[in-house]
Amino acid sequence: MEIKDLLSKQTEFDKEHGWDTAIIPEEERLQSLERELVGLMGEVGEVANLVKKARLSVFKNKSASTAFRDIVPGVNEELIDVFIYLLRLFQVAGTDIEAEYFRKLTINKDRFKKYENTTP
């Protein structure tokens, strides 16, 4: 499945629940971006909290490997929530994800050229 397919699935889900980001009038888009961004930050905070708790358990003599394995299911769930908010933000902004990704990749290739690994 491609990103555009995932975006379509999310858009369909949002429409079914009365959260259609595609029909937001332009004068309400700033408020919508703000609302989605606050939700995104909350989800990123949940990921950070899981990592923080895992690090604290390592400090209390739990192995880092065990601590990592313990949080992976929760991290995966929260990262998907992050991804959903990103999809919604792209929709509100009217972003062509594929075009913008390749535009930015081209910029980053030039910007980070000095860090390229040239070892065979």
DSSP file (Angstrom, degrees, kcal/mol; ACC not computed):
  #  RESIDUE AA STRUCTURE BP1 BP2  ACC     N-H-->O    O-->H-N    N-H-->O    O-->H-N    TCO  KAPPA ALPHA  PHI   PSI    X-CA   Y-CA   Z-CA
    1    1 A M              0   0    0      0, 0.0     2,-0.2     0, 0.0     0, 0.0   0.000 360.0 360.0 360.0 138.3    0.0    0.0    0.0
    2    2 A E    >>  -     0   0    0      1,-0.1     4,-2.0     4,-0.0     3,-0.6  -0.518 360.0-106.4 -95.1 164.2    1.3    3.4   -0.9
    3    3 A I  H 3> S+     0   0    0      1,-0.3     4,-2.9     2,-0.2     5,-0.2   0.886 120.6  57.0 -57.6 -40.4    1.1    6.6    1.2
    4    4 A K  H 3> S+     0   0    0      1,-0.2     4,-2.0     2,-0.2    -1,-0.3   0.859 106.5  50.8 -61.3 -33.0   -1.7    8.0   -1.1
    5    5 A D  H <> S+     0   0    0     -3,-0.6     4,-2.4     2,-0.2    -1,-0.2   0.899 110.5  48.1 -69.5 -40.4   -3.7    4.9   -0.3
    6    6 A L  H  X S+     0   0    0     -4,-2.0     4,-2.6     2,-0.2    -2,-0.2   0.906 111.0  51.2 -64.7 -41.1   -3.2    5.4    3.4
    7    7 A L  H  X S+     0   0    0     -4,-2.9     4,-2.6     1,-0.2    -2,-0.2   0.905 109.9  50.1 -61.5 -41.3   -4.2    9.0    3.1
    8    8 A S  H  X S+     0   0    0     -4,-2.0     4,-2.5    -5,-0.2    -2,-0.2   0.916 110.4  49.4 -63.4 -44.0   -7.3    7.9    1.2
    9    9 A K  H  X S+     0   0    0     -4,-2.4     4,-2.5     2,-0.2    -2,-0.2   0.920 113.1  47.0 -60.4 -44.6   -8.2    5.4    3.9
   10   10 A Q  H  X S+     0   0    0     -4,-2.6     4,-2.9     2,-0.2    -2,-0.2   0.904 111.2  51.2 -65.5 -41.0   -7.7    8.0    6.6
   11   11 A T  H  X S+     0   0    0     -4,-2.6     4,-2.5     2,-0.2    -1,-0.2   0.911 110.6  49.1 -61.1 -43.0   -9.8   10.6    4.7
   12   12 A E  H  X S+     0   0    0     -4,-2.5     4,-2.2     2,-0.2    -2,-0.2   0.927 112.0  48.3 -61.9 -46.1  -12.6    8.0    4.3
   13   13 A F  H  X S+     0   0    0     -4,-2.5     4,-0.9     1,-0.2    -2,-0.2   0.930 111.9  49.5 -59.2 -46.7  -12.5    7.3    8.1
   14   14 A D  H ><>S+     0   0    0     -4,-2.9     5,-3.4     1,-0.2     3,-0.7   0.904 109.8  50.9 -61.7 -42.2  -12.5   11.0    8.9
   15   15 A K  H ><5S+     0   0    0     -4,-2.5     3,-1.5     1,-0.2     5,-0.2   0.910 106.2  55.3 -60.8 -42.7  -15.5   11.6    6.6
   16   16 A E  H 3<5S+     0   0    0     -4,-2.2    -1,-0.2     1,-0.3    -2,-0.2   0.724 112.8  43.4 -63.3 -21.1  -17.4    8.7    8.2
   17   17 A H  T <<5S-     0   0    0     -4,-0.9    -1,-0.3    -3,-0.7    -2,-0.2   0.276 119.6-104.5-109.5   9.5  -16.9   10.4   11.6
   18   18 A G  T < 5S+     0   0    0     -3,-1.5    -3,-0.2    -4,-0.2    -2,-0.1   0.726  91.4 112.2  78.3  21.5  -17.7   14.0   10.6
   19   19 A W      < +     0   0    0     -5,-3.4     2,-0.8    -6,-0.2    -4,-0.2  -0.162  35.9 162.7-116.7  38.2  -14.0   15.1   10.6
   20   20 A D    >   -     0   0    0     -6,-0.3     3,-0.9    -5,-0.2     4,-0.1  -0.436  16.1-175.4 -67.5 103.3  -13.6   15.7    6.9
   21   21 A T  G >  S+     0   0    0     -2,-0.8     3,-0.8     1,-0.2    -1,-0.2   0.679  75.2  69.9 -73.5 -17.2  -10.4   17.8    6.7
   22   22 A A  G 3  S+     0   0    0      1,-0.2    -1,-0.2   -11,-0.1    -2,-0.1   0.741  98.7  47.8 -73.5 -21.9  -10.8   18.2    2.9
   23   23 A I  G <  S+     0   0    0     -3,-0.9    -1,-0.2     2,-0.1    -2,-0.1   0.286  76.1 127.7-104.7  11.6  -13.9   20.5    3.2
   24   24 A I    <   -     0   0    0     -3,-0.8     5,-0.1    -4,-0.1    -3,-0.0  -0.524  65.7-116.2 -69.1 126.6  -12.6   22.9    5.8
   25   25 A P    >>  -     0   0    0      0, 0.0     3,-2.2     0, 0.0     4,-0.6  -0.296  23.6-113.8 -61.6 149.3  -13.1   26.4    4.5
   26   26 A E  H >> S+     0   0    0      1,-0.3     3,-1.2     2,-0.2     4,-0.5   0.847 115.3  59.8 -54.8 -37.6   -9.9   28.3    4.1
   27   27 A E  H 34 S+     0   0    0      1,-0.3    -1,-0.3     2,-0.1     4,-0.2   0.654 109.6  44.3 -69.2 -12.2  -10.7   30.8    6.8
   28   28 A E  H <> S+     0   0    0     -3,-2.2     4,-2.0     2,-0.1    -1,-0.3   0.422  88.6  89.5-106.2  -1.7  -10.9   27.9    9.3
   29   29 A R  H <X S+     0   0    0     -3,-1.2     4,-2.9    -4,-0.6     5,-0.2   0.858  83.0  54.6 -69.0 -35.6   -7.7   26.1    8.1
   30   30 A L  H  X S+     0   0    0     -4,-0.5     4,-2.3     2,-0.2    -1,-0.2   0.938 110.8  46.3 -61.9 -45.7   -5.3   27.9   10.5
   31   31 A Q  H  > S+     0   0    0     -4,-0.2     4,-2.3     1,-0.2    -2,-0.2   0.884 113.0  50.5 -62.6 -39.1   -7.5   26.9   13.5
   32   32 A S  H  X S+     0   0    0     -4,-2.0     4,-2.6     2,-0.2     5,-0.2   0.906 108.6  51.0 -67.0 -42.0   -7.6   23.3   12.1
   33   33 A L  H  X S+     0   0    0     -4,-2.9     4,-2.6     1,-0.2    -2,-0.2   0.919 111.0  49.9 -59.1 -42.8   -3.8   23.2   11.7
   34   34 A E  H  X S+     0   0    0     -4,-2.3     4,-2.4    -5,-0.2    -2,-0.2   0.932 111.2  47.9 -61.3 -46.5   -3.5   24.3   15.3
   35   35 A R  H  X S+     0   0    0     -4,-2.3     4,-1.9     1,-0.2    -2,-0.2   0.917 114.8  45.2 -61.9 -45.5   -5.9   21.7   16.6
   36   36 A E  H  X S+     0   0    0     -4,-2.6     4,-2.5     1,-0.2    -1,-0.2   0.879 111.9  52.8 -66.9 -38.0   -4.2   18.9   14.6
   37   37 A L  H  X S+     0   0    0     -4,-2.6     4,-2.6    -5,-0.2    -2,-0.2   0.895 107.3  50.9 -65.8 -40.4   -0.8   20.1   15.7
   38   38 A V  H  X S+     0   0    0     -4,-2.4     4,-1.9     2,-0.2    -1,-0.2   0.913 111.4  48.8 -62.5 -42.0   -1.7   20.1   19.4
   39   39 A G  H  X S+     0   0    0     -4,-1.9     4,-1.9     2,-0.2    -2,-0.2   0.915 110.6  51.2 -62.2 -42.8   -3.0   16.5   18.9
   40   40 A L  H  X S+     0   0    0     -4,-2.5     4,-2.6     1,-0.2     5,-0.2   0.922 108.7  50.4 -59.7 -45.9    0.3   15.5   17.2
   41   41 A M  H  X S+     0   0    0     -4,-2.6     4,-2.4     1,-0.2    -1,-0.2   0.864 107.2  54.9 -63.8 -35.2    2.3   17.0   20.0
   42   42 A G  H  X S+     0   0    0     -4,-1.9     4,-1.5     2,-0.2    -1,-0.2   0.913 110.1  46.1 -62.5 -42.0    0.3   15.1   22.5
   43   43 A E  H  X S+     0   0    0     -4,-1.9     4,-1.9     2,-0.2    -2,-0.2   0.897 111.2  51.2 -68.8 -40.7    1.0   11.8   20.7
   44   44 A V  H  X S+     0   0    0     -4,-2.6     4,-2.5     1,-0.2    -1,-0.2   0.898 108.4  54.1 -61.7 -38.9    4.7   12.6   20.4
   45   45 A G  H  X S+     0   0    0     -4,-2.4     4,-2.4     1,-0.2    -1,-0.2   0.864 104.6  53.8 -61.7 -36.3    4.7   13.3   24.1
   46   46 A E  H  X S+     0   0    0     -4,-1.5     4,-1.9     2,-0.2    -1,-0.2   0.894 108.8  48.5 -66.6 -39.0    3.2    9.9   24.7
   47   47 A V  H  X S+     0   0    0     -4,-1.9     4,-2.2     2,-0.2    -2,-0.2   0.943 112.2  49.3 -62.2 -47.1    6.1    8.3   22.8
   48   48 A A  H  X S+     0   0    0     -4,-2.5     4,-2.7     1,-0.2    -2,-0.2   0.878 108.3  53.7 -60.7 -38.5    8.6   10.3   24.8
   49   49 A N  H  X S+     0   0    0     -4,-2.4     4,-2.5     2,-0.2    -1,-0.2   0.896 107.5  50.4 -65.0 -39.9    7.0    9.3   28.0
   50   50 A L  H  X S+     0   0    0     -4,-1.9     4,-2.0     2,-0.2    -1,-0.2   0.917 112.5  47.0 -62.6 -42.8    7.3    5.6   27.2
   51   51 A V  H  X S+     0   0    0     -4,-2.2     4,-2.6     2,-0.2    -2,-0.2   0.905 110.9  52.5 -65.5 -41.1   11.0    6.1   26.3
   52   52 A K  H  X S+     0   0    0     -4,-2.7     4,-2.3     1,-0.2    -2,-0.2   0.929 109.8  48.1 -60.2 -46.0   11.5    8.0   29.5
   53   53 A K  H  X S+     0   0    0     -4,-2.5     4,-1.9     1,-0.2    -1,-0.2   0.878 111.1  51.1 -63.9 -37.6    9.9    5.3   31.6
   54   54 A A  H  X S+     0   0    0     -4,-2.0     4,-1.7     2,-0.2    -1,-0.2   0.918 109.7  49.8 -65.5 -42.7   12.1    2.7   29.8
   55   55 A R  H  X S+     0   0    0     -4,-2.6     4,-2.1     1,-0.2    -2,-0.2   0.896 109.5  52.1 -63.0 -39.6   15.2    4.7   30.5
   56   56 A L  H  X S+     0   0    0     -4,-2.3     4,-1.3     1,-0.2    -1,-0.2   0.881 107.2  52.3 -64.3 -36.7   14.2    5.0   34.2
   57   57 A S  H  <>S+     0   0    0     -4,-1.9     5,-2.3     2,-0.2    -1,-0.2   0.836 107.6  52.1 -69.1 -30.6   13.8    1.2   34.4
   58   58 A V  H ><5S+     0   0    0     -4,-1.7     3,-1.7     3,-0.2    -1,-0.2   0.897 105.5  54.8 -67.6 -40.1   17.3    0.8   32.9
   59   59 A F  H 3<5S+     0   0    0     -4,-2.1    -2,-0.2     1,-0.3    -1,-0.2   0.820 104.1  55.9 -60.6 -30.3   18.6    3.1   35.7
   60   60 A K  T 3<5S-     0   0    0     -4,-1.3    -1,-0.3    -5,-0.1    -2,-0.2   0.003 133.8 -88.6 -94.2  28.7   16.9    0.7   38.2
   61   61 A N  T < 5S+     0   0    0     -3,-1.7     2,-0.3     1,-0.3    -3,-0.2   0.587  82.7 136.7  80.7  15.3   18.9   -2.3   36.8
   62   62 A K      < -     0   0    0     -5,-2.3    -1,-0.3    -6,-0.1     2,-0.1  -0.722  62.5-105.3 -84.9 144.1   16.6   -3.5   34.0
   63   63 A S     >  -     0   0    0     -2,-0.3     4,-2.7     1,-0.1     5,-0.2  -0.391  19.1-127.3 -69.0 148.1   18.6   -4.3   30.8
   64   64 A A  H  > S+     0   0    0      1,-0.2     4,-2.5     2,-0.2     5,-0.2   0.861 110.4  54.6 -62.7 -35.8   18.2   -1.8   28.0
   65   65 A S  H  > S+     0   0    0      2,-0.2     4,-2.6     1,-0.2    -1,-0.2   0.927 110.7  44.2 -64.3 -44.6   17.2   -4.7   25.6
   66   66 A T  H  > S+     0   0    0      2,-0.2     4,-2.4     1,-0.2    -2,-0.2   0.922 113.2  51.0 -65.5 -44.2   14.4   -5.8   27.9
   67   67 A A  H  X S+     0   0    0     -4,-2.7     4,-1.3     2,-0.2    -2,-0.2   0.906 111.7  48.5 -60.2 -41.7   13.3   -2.2   28.5
   68   68 A F  H >X S+     0   0    0     -4,-2.5     4,-1.4     1,-0.2     3,-0.6   0.951 111.5  48.2 -63.8 -49.9   13.2   -1.6   24.7
   69   69 A R  H 3< S+     0   0    0     -4,-2.6    -1,-0.2     1,-0.2    -2,-0.2   0.867 108.3  56.9 -59.3 -36.2   11.3   -4.8   24.0
   70   70 A D  H 3< S+     0   0    0     -4,-2.4     4,-0.3     1,-0.2    -1,-0.2   0.845 112.5  39.1 -64.6 -33.8    8.8   -3.9   26.8
   71   71 A I  H <X S+     0   0    0     -4,-1.3     4,-3.1    -3,-0.6     5,-0.3   0.633  89.2  91.2 -94.6 -12.8    7.9   -0.5   25.2
   72   72 A V  H  X S+     0   0    0     -4,-1.4     4,-2.9     1,-0.2     5,-0.2   0.893  86.5  50.0 -53.4 -46.8    7.9   -1.5   21.5
   73   73 A P  H  > S+     0   0    0      0, 0.0     4,-2.0     0, 0.0    -1,-0.2   0.936 115.9  42.6 -59.2 -43.8    4.1   -2.3   21.4
   74   74 A G  H  > S+     0   0    0     -4,-0.3     4,-2.4     2,-0.2    -2,-0.2   0.902 114.2  50.9 -67.5 -40.9    3.2    1.0   23.1
   75   75 A V  H  X S+     0   0    0     -4,-3.1     4,-2.9     1,-0.2     5,-0.2   0.924 109.2  51.7 -61.8 -44.3    5.7    3.0   21.0
   76   76 A N  H  X S+     0   0    0     -4,-2.9     4,-1.9    -5,-0.3    -1,-0.2   0.921 110.4  48.4 -58.7 -44.0    4.3    1.4   17.8
   77   77 A E  H  X S+     0   0    0     -4,-2.0     4,-1.7    -5,-0.2    -1,-0.2   0.928 114.4  44.8 -63.0 -44.7    0.7    2.3   18.8
   78   78 A E  H  X S+     0   0    0     -4,-2.4     4,-2.3     1,-0.2    -2,-0.2   0.874 110.2  54.9 -69.2 -36.4    1.7    5.9   19.6
   79   79 A L  H  X S+     0   0    0     -4,-2.9     4,-2.6     1,-0.2    -1,-0.2   0.864 105.8  52.5 -65.3 -34.2    3.8    6.3   16.4
   80   80 A I  H  X S+     0   0    0     -4,-1.9     4,-2.6    -5,-0.2    -1,-0.2   0.902 107.6  51.7 -66.3 -38.8    0.8    5.3   14.4
   81   81 A D  H  X S+     0   0    0     -4,-1.7     4,-2.3     2,-0.2    -2,-0.2   0.916 109.6  50.4 -60.4 -41.5   -1.2    8.0   16.1
   82   82 A V  H  X S+     0   0    0     -4,-2.3     4,-2.3     1,-0.2    -2,-0.2   0.933 110.4  49.7 -58.8 -46.6    1.6   10.4   15.2
   83   83 A F  H  X S+     0   0    0     -4,-2.6     4,-2.7     1,-0.2    -2,-0.2   0.895 108.3  52.7 -61.0 -42.2    1.3    9.2   11.6
   84   84 A I  H  X S+     0   0    0     -4,-2.6     4,-2.3     1,-0.2    -1,-0.2   0.924 109.6  48.7 -61.1 -44.6   -2.4    9.7   11.5
   85   85 A Y  H  X S+     0   0    0     -4,-2.3     4,-2.6     2,-0.2    -1,-0.2   0.893 110.3  52.1 -63.2 -37.9   -2.1   13.2   12.8
   86   86 A L  H  X S+     0   0    0     -4,-2.3     4,-2.7     2,-0.2    -2,-0.2   0.928 108.4  50.5 -63.2 -43.8    0.6   13.9   10.1
   87   87 A L  H  X S+     0   0    0     -4,-2.7     4,-2.1     1,-0.2    -2,-0.2   0.922 112.0  48.0 -57.5 -43.7   -1.8   12.5    7.4
   88   88 A R  H  X S+     0   0    0     -4,-2.3     4,-2.6     2,-0.2    -2,-0.2   0.891 110.5  51.1 -66.0 -39.6   -4.5   14.9    8.7
   89   89 A L  H  X S+     0   0    0     -4,-2.6     4,-2.4     2,-0.2    -2,-0.2   0.914 109.5  50.4 -63.8 -42.6   -2.1   17.8    8.8
   90   90 A F  H  X>S+     0   0    0     -4,-2.7     5,-2.6     1,-0.2     4,-0.9   0.902 111.5  49.6 -59.7 -40.4   -1.1   17.1    5.2
   91   91 A Q  H ><5S+     0   0    0     -4,-2.1     3,-0.6    -5,-0.2    -2,-0.2   0.930 110.9  47.8 -65.6 -45.7   -4.8   17.0    4.2
   92   92 A V  H 3<5S+     0   0    0     -4,-2.6    -1,-0.2     1,-0.2    -2,-0.2   0.905 115.1  45.9 -61.4 -41.3   -5.6   20.3    6.0
   93   93 A A  H 3<5S-     0   0    0     -4,-2.4    -1,-0.2    -5,-0.2    -2,-0.2   0.606 109.0-124.5 -78.7 -10.9   -2.6   22.0    4.3
   94   94 A G  T <<5 +     0   0    0     -4,-0.9     2,-0.3    -3,-0.6    -3,-0.2   0.850  47.5 175.5  70.7  33.8   -3.5   20.5    0.9
   95   95 A T      < -     0   0    0     -5,-2.6     2,-1.2    -6,-0.2    -1,-0.2  -0.539  36.6-141.4 -79.5 133.6    0.0   19.0    0.6
   96   96 A D     >  -     0   0    0     -2,-0.3     4,-2.8     1,-0.2     5,-0.3  -0.819  23.5-164.9 -86.6  96.5    1.0   16.7   -2.3
   97   97 A I  H  > S+     0   0    0     -2,-1.2     4,-2.7     1,-0.2     5,-0.2   0.895  80.7  47.5 -56.9 -47.6    3.0   14.4    0.0
   98   98 A E  H  > S+     0   0    0      1,-0.2     4,-2.3     2,-0.2    -1,-0.2   0.939 114.7  45.0 -62.3 -48.5    4.9   12.6   -2.8
   99   99 A A  H  > S+     0   0    0      1,-0.2     4,-2.1     2,-0.2    -1,-0.2   0.919 116.1  46.2 -62.3 -44.6    5.9   15.8   -4.6
  100  100 A E  H  X S+     0   0    0     -4,-2.8     4,-2.4     2,-0.2    -1,-0.2   0.869 110.3  54.0 -68.3 -36.2    6.9   17.6   -1.5
  101  101 A Y  H  X S+     0   0    0     -4,-2.7     4,-2.6    -5,-0.3    -2,-0.2   0.954 112.0  43.4 -61.9 -48.9    8.9   14.6   -0.2
  102  102 A F  H  X S+     0   0    0     -4,-2.3     4,-1.9     2,-0.2    -2,-0.2   0.845 112.4  53.7 -68.7 -32.5   10.9   14.4   -3.4
  103  103 A R  H  X S+     0   0    0     -4,-2.1     4,-1.6    -5,-0.2    -1,-0.2   0.942 113.8  42.0 -62.1 -47.1   11.4   18.2   -3.5
  104  104 A K  H  X S+     0   0    0     -4,-2.4     4,-2.9     1,-0.2    -2,-0.2   0.856 110.1  57.2 -70.6 -35.7   12.8   18.1    0.0
  105  105 A L  H  X S+     0   0    0     -4,-2.6     4,-2.5     2,-0.2    -1,-0.2   0.904 105.8  51.4 -60.5 -41.5   14.9   14.9   -0.6
  106  106 A T  H  X S+     0   0    0     -4,-1.9     4,-1.5     2,-0.2    -1,-0.2   0.918 111.4  47.2 -61.4 -44.1   16.6   16.8   -3.5
  107  107 A I  H  X S+     0   0    0     -4,-1.6     4,-2.7     1,-0.2    -2,-0.2   0.933 113.5  48.1 -61.6 -46.7   17.4   19.7   -1.2
  108  108 A N  H  X S+     0   0    0     -4,-2.9     4,-2.8     1,-0.2    -2,-0.2   0.837 104.2  59.9 -67.7 -33.1   18.6   17.3    1.6
  109  109 A K  H  < S+     0   0    0     -4,-2.5    -1,-0.2     1,-0.2    -2,-0.2   0.926 113.6  38.1 -59.1 -43.0   20.8   15.4   -0.8
  110  110 A D  H >< S+     0   0    0     -4,-1.5     3,-1.0    -5,-0.2     4,-0.3   0.919 116.7  51.6 -72.1 -43.9   22.7   18.6   -1.6
  111  111 A R  H 3< S+     0   0    0     -4,-2.7     3,-0.3     1,-0.2    -2,-0.2   0.852 119.5  33.8 -62.5 -37.5   22.6   19.9    2.0
  112  112 A F  T >< S+     0   0    0     -4,-2.8     3,-2.0     1,-0.2     4,-0.3   0.144  79.9 115.8-108.7  18.9   24.0   16.7    3.5
  113  113 A K  G X  S+     0   0    0     -3,-1.0     3,-1.8     1,-0.3    -1,-0.2   0.855  70.5  63.2 -55.5 -37.5   26.4   15.7    0.7
  114  114 A K  G 3  S+     0   0    0     -3,-0.3    -1,-0.3    -4,-0.3    -2,-0.1   0.664 100.7  53.7 -65.2 -14.9   29.4   16.1    3.0
  115  115 A Y  G <  S+     0   0    0     -3,-2.0    -1,-0.3     2,-0.1    -2,-0.2   0.406  78.7 129.3 -98.8   1.6   28.0   13.3    5.2
  116  116 A E    <   -     0   0    0     -3,-1.8     2,-0.8    -4,-0.3    -3,-0.0  -0.263  63.3-122.9 -60.2 140.4   27.7   10.7    2.5
  117  117 A N        +     0   0    0      1,-0.1    -1,-0.1     2,-0.0    -2,-0.1  -0.774  32.6 176.4 -85.0 112.0   29.3    7.4    3.2
  118  118 A T        +     0   0    0     -2,-0.8    -1,-0.1     2,-0.0    -2,-0.1   0.367  40.5 113.5-100.8   4.2   31.7    6.8    0.4
  119  119 A T              0   0    0      1,-0.1    -2,-0.0     0, 0.0     0, 0.0  -0.599 360.0 360.0 -76.7 134.4   33.2    3.6    1.6
  120  120 A P              0   0    0      0, 0.0    -1,-0.1     0, 0.0    -2,-0.0   0.510 360.0 360.0 -67.5 360.0   32.4    0.6   -0.6
